Amino acid sequence: MTTPRETILAALHARVLGAACHCLRGDVLPERVPADGLPILRDGEMG
């Protein structure tokens, strides 16, 4: 069973992907960020 936090993040990730933009989940910031932006969804503490 998934946690409420995981359910919310999965739904948000699906919504952002549906907006026709590239979205990362739990990744580090890449060397190059596209000119139109790059949303990165993170949960928890950054290591």
PyMOL Python script that loads the backbone (N, CA, C, O; Angstrom):
from pymol import cmd

cmd.read_pdbstr("""\
ATOM      1  N   MET A   1       0.843  -1.180   0.000  1.00  0.00           N
ATOM      2  CA  MET A   1       0.000   0.000   0.000  1.00  0.00           C
ATOM      3  C   MET A   1       0.887   1.241   0.000  1.00  0.00           C
ATOM      4  O   MET A   1       1.849   1.327   0.764  1.00  0.00           O
ATOM      5  N   THR A   2       0.564   2.180  -0.843  1.00  0.00           N
ATOM      6  CA  THR A   2       1.375   3.393  -0.918  1.00  0.00           C
ATOM      7  C   THR A   2       0.936   4.393   0.141  1.00  0.00           C
ATOM      8  O   THR A   2      -0.206   4.389   0.600  1.00  0.00           O
ATOM      9  N   THR A   3       1.873   5.242   0.510  1.00  0.00           N
ATOM     10  CA  THR A   3       1.582   6.275   1.501  1.00  0.00           C
ATOM     11  C   THR A   3       0.817   7.417   0.839  1.00  0.00           C
ATOM     12  O   THR A   3       0.846   7.553  -0.384  1.00  0.00           O
ATOM     13  N   PRO A   4       0.134   8.239   1.637  1.00  0.00           N
ATOM     14  CA  PRO A   4      -0.547   9.401   1.063  1.00  0.00           C
ATOM     15  C   PRO A   4       0.422  10.329   0.329  1.00  0.00           C
ATOM     16  O   PRO A   4       0.072  10.899  -0.704  1.00  0.00           O
ATOM     17  N   ARG A   5       1.630  10.480   0.854  1.00  0.00           N
ATOM     18  CA  ARG A   5       2.635  11.336   0.209  1.00  0.00           C
ATOM     19  C   ARG A   5       2.985  10.806  -1.179  1.00  0.00           C
ATOM     20  O   ARG A   5       3.056  11.571  -2.141  1.00  0.00           O
ATOM     21  N   GLU A   6       3.202   9.501  -1.278  1.00  0.00           N
ATOM     22  CA  GLU A   6       3.546   8.888  -2.566  1.00  0.00           C
ATOM     23  C   GLU A   6       2.394   9.033  -3.558  1.00  0.00           C
ATOM     24  O   GLU A   6       2.622   9.310  -4.736  1.00  0.00           O
ATOM     25  N   THR A   7       1.170   8.850  -3.093  1.00  0.00           N
ATOM     26  CA  THR A   7       0.000   8.995  -3.953  1.00  0.00           C
ATOM     27  C   THR A   7      -0.096  10.409  -4.511  1.00  0.00           C
ATOM     28  O   THR A   7      -0.362  10.593  -5.698  1.00  0.00           O
ATOM     29  N   ILE A   8       0.117  11.402  -3.663  1.00  0.00           N
ATOM     30  CA  ILE A   8       0.055  12.803  -4.085  1.00  0.00           C
ATOM     31  C   ILE A   8       1.167  13.121  -5.072  1.00  0.00           C
ATOM     32  O   ILE A   8       0.919  13.762  -6.093  1.00  0.00           O
ATOM     33  N   LEU A   9       2.391  12.682  -4.783  1.00  0.00           N
ATOM     34  CA  LEU A   9       3.509  12.955  -5.688  1.00  0.00           C
ATOM     35  C   LEU A   9       3.319  12.272  -7.043  1.00  0.00           C
ATOM     36  O   LEU A   9       3.649  12.852  -8.078  1.00  0.00           O
ATOM     37  N   ALA A  10       2.800  11.064  -7.045  1.00  0.00           N
ATOM     38  CA  ALA A  10       2.556  10.363  -8.309  1.00  0.00           C
ATOM     39  C   ALA A  10       1.494  11.092  -9.133  1.00  0.00           C
ATOM     40  O   ALA A  10       1.626  11.213 -10.351  1.00  0.00           O
ATOM     41  N   ALA A  11       0.444  11.577  -8.471  1.00  0.00           N
ATOM     42  CA  ALA A  11      -0.605  12.316  -9.179  1.00  0.00           C
ATOM     43  C   ALA A  11      -0.071  13.637  -9.716  1.00  0.00           C
ATOM     44  O   ALA A  11      -0.380  14.018 -10.845  1.00  0.00           O
ATOM     45  N   LEU A  12       0.725  14.335  -8.921  1.00  0.00           N
ATOM     46  CA  LEU A  12       1.308  15.601  -9.362  1.00  0.00           C
ATOM     47  C   LEU A  12       2.256  15.384 -10.536  1.00  0.00           C
ATOM     48  O   LEU A  12       2.256  16.162 -11.490  1.00  0.00           O
ATOM     49  N   HIS A  13       3.059  14.334 -10.470  1.00  0.00           N
ATOM     50  CA  HIS A  13       3.993  14.014 -11.546  1.00  0.00           C
ATOM     51  C   HIS A  13       3.229  13.733 -12.840  1.00  0.00           C
ATOM     52  O   HIS A  13       3.631  14.192 -13.910  1.00  0.00           O
ATOM     53  N   ALA A  14       2.140  12.989 -12.749  1.00  0.00           N
ATOM     54  CA  ALA A  14       1.323  12.695 -13.929  1.00  0.00           C
ATOM     55  C   ALA A  14       0.721  13.968 -14.507  1.00  0.00           C
ATOM     56  O   ALA A  14       0.645  14.117 -15.727  1.00  0.00           O
ATOM     57  N   ARG A  15       0.290  14.888 -13.645  1.00  0.00           N
ATOM     58  CA  ARG A  15      -0.282  16.154 -14.108  1.00  0.00           C
ATOM     59  C   ARG A  15       0.755  16.998 -14.831  1.00  0.00           C
ATOM     60  O   ARG A  15       0.474  17.558 -15.891  1.00  0.00           O
ATOM     61  N   VAL A  16       1.952  17.091 -14.263  1.00  0.00           N
ATOM     62  CA  VAL A  16       3.006  17.906 -14.872  1.00  0.00           C
ATOM     63  C   VAL A  16       3.417  17.306 -16.211  1.00  0.00           C
ATOM     64  O   VAL A  16       3.632  18.044 -17.173  1.00  0.00           O
ATOM     65  N   LEU A  17       3.531  15.987 -16.291  1.00  0.00           N
ATOM     66  CA  LEU A  17       3.861  15.342 -17.563  1.00  0.00           C
ATOM     67  C   LEU A  17       2.773  15.590 -18.601  1.00  0.00           C
ATOM     68  O   LEU A  17       3.061  15.690 -19.794  1.00  0.00           O
ATOM     69  N   GLY A  18       1.532  15.688 -18.154  1.00  0.00           N
ATOM     70  CA  GLY A  18       0.429  15.960 -19.064  1.00  0.00           C
ATOM     71  C   GLY A  18       0.447  17.375 -19.611  1.00  0.00           C
ATOM     72  O   GLY A  18      -0.259  17.671 -20.575  1.00  0.00           O
ATOM     73  N   ALA A  19       1.235  18.248 -19.018  1.00  0.00           N
ATOM     74  CA  ALA A  19       1.329  19.642 -19.465  1.00  0.00           C
ATOM     75  C   ALA A  19       2.336  19.796 -20.601  1.00  0.00           C
ATOM     76  O   ALA A  19       2.716  20.916 -20.940  1.00  0.00           O
ATOM     77  N   ALA A  20       2.766  18.698 -21.184  1.00  0.00           N
ATOM     78  CA  ALA A  20       3.680  18.694 -22.343  1.00  0.00           C
ATOM     79  C   ALA A  20       5.035  19.312 -22.032  1.00  0.00           C
ATOM     80  O   ALA A  20       5.616  20.001 -22.870  1.00  0.00           O
ATOM     81  N   CYS A  21       5.535  19.067 -20.838  1.00  0.00           N
ATOM     82  CA  CYS A  21       6.896  19.493 -20.529  1.00  0.00           C
ATOM     83  C   CYS A  21       7.628  18.311 -19.899  1.00  0.00           C
ATOM     84  O   CYS A  21       7.010  17.367 -19.406  1.00  0.00           O
ATOM     85  N   HIS A  22       8.928  18.384 -19.926  1.00  0.00           N
ATOM     86  CA  HIS A  22       9.738  17.323 -19.340  1.00  0.00           C
ATOM     87  C   HIS A  22       9.790  17.541 -17.833  1.00  0.00           C
ATOM     88  O   HIS A  22      10.026  18.661 -17.381  1.00  0.00           O
ATOM     89  N   CYS A  23       9.577  16.509 -17.066  1.00  0.00           N
ATOM     90  CA  CYS A  23       9.572  16.606 -15.611  1.00  0.00           C
ATOM     91  C   CYS A  23      10.367  15.432 -15.052  1.00  0.00           C
ATOM     92  O   CYS A  23      10.238  14.303 -15.526  1.00  0.00           O
ATOM     93  N   LEU A  24      11.184  15.703 -14.049  1.00  0.00           N
ATOM     94  CA  LEU A  24      11.969  14.658 -13.399  1.00  0.00           C
ATOM     95  C   LEU A  24      11.402  14.401 -12.013  1.00  0.00           C
ATOM     96  O   LEU A  24      10.770  15.272 -11.415  1.00  0.00           O
ATOM     97  N   ARG A  25      11.633  13.208 -11.517  1.00  0.00           N
ATOM     98  CA  ARG A  25      11.184  12.886 -10.171  1.00  0.00           C
ATOM     99  C   ARG A  25      12.341  12.285  -9.391  1.00  0.00           C
ATOM    100  O   ARG A  25      12.847  11.214  -9.726  1.00  0.00           O
ATOM    101  N   GLY A  26      12.752  12.996  -8.339  1.00  0.00           N
ATOM    102  CA  GLY A  26      13.801  12.503  -7.463  1.00  0.00           C
ATOM    103  C   GLY A  26      15.194  12.551  -8.052  1.00  0.00           C
ATOM    104  O   GLY A  26      16.105  11.924  -7.511  1.00  0.00           O
ATOM    105  N   ASP A  27      15.387  13.263  -9.126  1.00  0.00           N
ATOM    106  CA  ASP A  27      16.694  13.351  -9.775  1.00  0.00           C
ATOM    107  C   ASP A  27      17.461  14.575  -9.285  1.00  0.00           C
ATOM    108  O   ASP A  27      16.896  15.475  -8.664  1.00  0.00           O
ATOM    109  N   VAL A  28      18.741  14.587  -9.576  1.00  0.00           N
ATOM    110  CA  VAL A  28      19.564  15.750  -9.268  1.00  0.00           C
ATOM    111  C   VAL A  28      19.447  16.752 -10.412  1.00  0.00           C
ATOM    112  O   VAL A  28      19.025  16.403 -11.514  1.00  0.00           O
ATOM    113  N   LEU A  29      19.820  17.984 -10.143  1.00  0.00           N
ATOM    114  CA  LEU A  29      19.774  19.021 -11.164  1.00  0.00           C
ATOM    115  C   LEU A  29      20.781  18.693 -12.256  1.00  0.00           C
ATOM    116  O   LEU A  29      21.959  18.489 -11.964  1.00  0.00           O
ATOM    117  N   PRO A  30      20.339  18.637 -13.510  1.00  0.00           N
ATOM    118  CA  PRO A  30      21.270  18.324 -14.597  1.00  0.00           C
ATOM    119  C   PRO A  30      22.212  19.492 -14.877  1.00  0.00           C
ATOM    120  O   PRO A  30      21.991  20.610 -14.410  1.00  0.00           O
ATOM    121  N   GLU A  31      23.258  19.218 -15.640  1.00  0.00           N
ATOM    122  CA  GLU A  31      24.218  20.268 -15.979  1.00  0.00           C
ATOM    123  C   GLU A  31      23.568  21.377 -16.780  1.00  0.00           C
ATOM    124  O   GLU A  31      23.886  22.551 -16.587  1.00  0.00           O
ATOM    125  N   ARG A  32      22.663  21.019 -17.675  1.00  0.00           N
ATOM    126  CA  ARG A  32      21.960  22.015 -18.497  1.00  0.00           C
ATOM    127  C   ARG A  32      20.465  21.924 -18.235  1.00  0.00           C
ATOM    128  O   ARG A  32      19.868  20.848 -18.276  1.00  0.00           O
ATOM    129  N   VAL A  33      19.884  23.078 -17.967  1.00  0.00           N
ATOM    130  CA  VAL A  33      18.442  23.160 -17.767  1.00  0.00           C
ATOM    131  C   VAL A  33      17.834  23.758 -19.031  1.00  0.00           C
ATOM    132  O   VAL A  33      18.320  24.782 -19.510  1.00  0.00           O
ATOM    133  N   PRO A  34      16.794  23.156 -19.581  1.00  0.00           N
ATOM    134  CA  PRO A  34      16.175  23.701 -20.786  1.00  0.00           C
ATOM    135  C   PRO A  34      15.698  25.141 -20.570  1.00  0.00           C
ATOM    136  O   PRO A  34      15.398  25.542 -19.445  1.00  0.00           O
ATOM    137  N   ALA A  35      15.634  25.902 -21.647  1.00  0.00           N
ATOM    138  CA  ALA A  35      15.235  27.306 -21.561  1.00  0.00           C
ATOM    139  C   ALA A  35      13.813  27.468 -21.027  1.00  0.00           C
ATOM    140  O   ALA A  35      13.501  28.469 -20.381  1.00  0.00           O
ATOM    141  N   ASP A  36      12.953  26.487 -21.295  1.00  0.00           N
ATOM    142  CA  ASP A  36      11.575  26.592 -20.811  1.00  0.00           C
ATOM    143  C   ASP A  36      11.399  26.056 -19.395  1.00  0.00           C
ATOM    144  O   ASP A  36      10.274  25.979 -18.902  1.00  0.00           O
ATOM    145  N   GLY A  37      12.483  25.687 -18.740  1.00  0.00           N
ATOM    146  CA  GLY A  37      12.434  25.242 -17.352  1.00  0.00           C
ATOM    147  C   GLY A  37      12.428  23.732 -17.222  1.00  0.00           C
ATOM    148  O   GLY A  37      12.286  23.006 -18.205  1.00  0.00           O
ATOM    149  N   LEU A  38      12.585  23.276 -15.997  1.00  0.00           N
ATOM    150  CA  LEU A  38      12.619  21.849 -15.724  1.00  0.00           C
ATOM    151  C   LEU A  38      12.129  21.599 -14.303  1.00  0.00           C
ATOM    152  O   LEU A  38      12.895  21.764 -13.353  1.00  0.00           O
ATOM    153  N   PRO A  39      10.872  21.207 -14.140  1.00  0.00           N
ATOM    154  CA  PRO A  39      10.401  20.892 -12.792  1.00  0.00           C
ATOM    155  C   PRO A  39      10.991  19.563 -12.315  1.00  0.00           C
ATOM    156  O   PRO A  39      11.037  18.584 -13.059  1.00  0.00           O
ATOM    157  N   ILE A  40      11.435  19.554 -11.067  1.00  0.00           N
ATOM    158  CA  ILE A  40      11.947  18.334 -10.453  1.00  0.00           C
ATOM    159  C   ILE A  40      11.168  18.120  -9.162  1.00  0.00           C
ATOM    160  O   ILE A  40      11.244  18.940  -8.247  1.00  0.00           O
ATOM    161  N   LEU A  41      10.429  17.034  -9.086  1.00  0.00           N
ATOM    162  CA  LEU A  41       9.671  16.712  -7.883  1.00  0.00           C
ATOM    163  C   LEU A  41      10.549  15.877  -6.967  1.00  0.00           C
ATOM    164  O   LEU A  41      11.084  14.844  -7.371  1.00  0.00           O
ATOM    165  N   ARG A  42      10.690  16.333  -5.736  1.00  0.00           N
ATOM    166  CA  ARG A  42      11.509  15.607  -4.757  1.00  0.00           C
ATOM    167  C   ARG A  42      10.693  15.375  -3.502  1.00  0.00           C
ATOM    168  O   ARG A  42       9.876  16.211  -3.115  1.00  0.00           O
ATOM    169  N   ASP A  43      10.917  14.253  -2.879  1.00  0.00           N
ATOM    170  CA  ASP A  43      10.296  13.996  -1.592  1.00  0.00           C
ATOM    171  C   ASP A  43      11.381  13.583  -0.619  1.00  0.00           C
ATOM    172  O   ASP A  43      12.322  12.882  -0.990  1.00  0.00           O
ATOM    173  N   GLY A  44      11.256  14.006   0.597  1.00  0.00           N
ATOM    174  CA  GLY A  44      12.256  13.687   1.603  1.00  0.00           C
ATOM    175  C   GLY A  44      13.396  14.680   1.609  1.00  0.00           C
ATOM    176  O   GLY A  44      13.345  15.718   0.949  1.00  0.00           O
ATOM    177  N   GLU A  45      14.409  14.349   2.355  1.00  0.00           N
ATOM    178  CA  GLU A  45      15.572  15.216   2.514  1.00  0.00           C
ATOM    179  C   GLU A  45      16.601  14.943   1.435  1.00  0.00           C
ATOM    180  O   GLU A  45      16.835  13.795   1.057  1.00  0.00           O
ATOM    181  N   MET A  46      17.212  16.005   0.945  1.00  0.00           N
ATOM    182  CA  MET A  46      18.301  15.840  -0.012  1.00  0.00           C
ATOM    183  C   MET A  46      19.553  15.400   0.744  1.00  0.00           C
ATOM    184  O   MET A  46      19.892  15.962   1.785  1.00  0.00           O
ATOM    185  N   GLY A  47      20.223  14.405   0.216  1.00  0.00           N
ATOM    186  CA  GLY A  47      21.333  13.767   0.868  1.00  0.00           C
ATOM    187  C   GLY A  47      22.549  14.521   0.945  1.00  0.00           C
ATOM    188  O   GLY A  47      23.541  14.039   1.490  1.00  0.00           O
TER     189      GLY A  47
END
""", "prot")
cmd.dss("prot")
cmd.show_as("cartoon", "prot")
cmd.util.cbc("prot")
cmd.orient("prot")
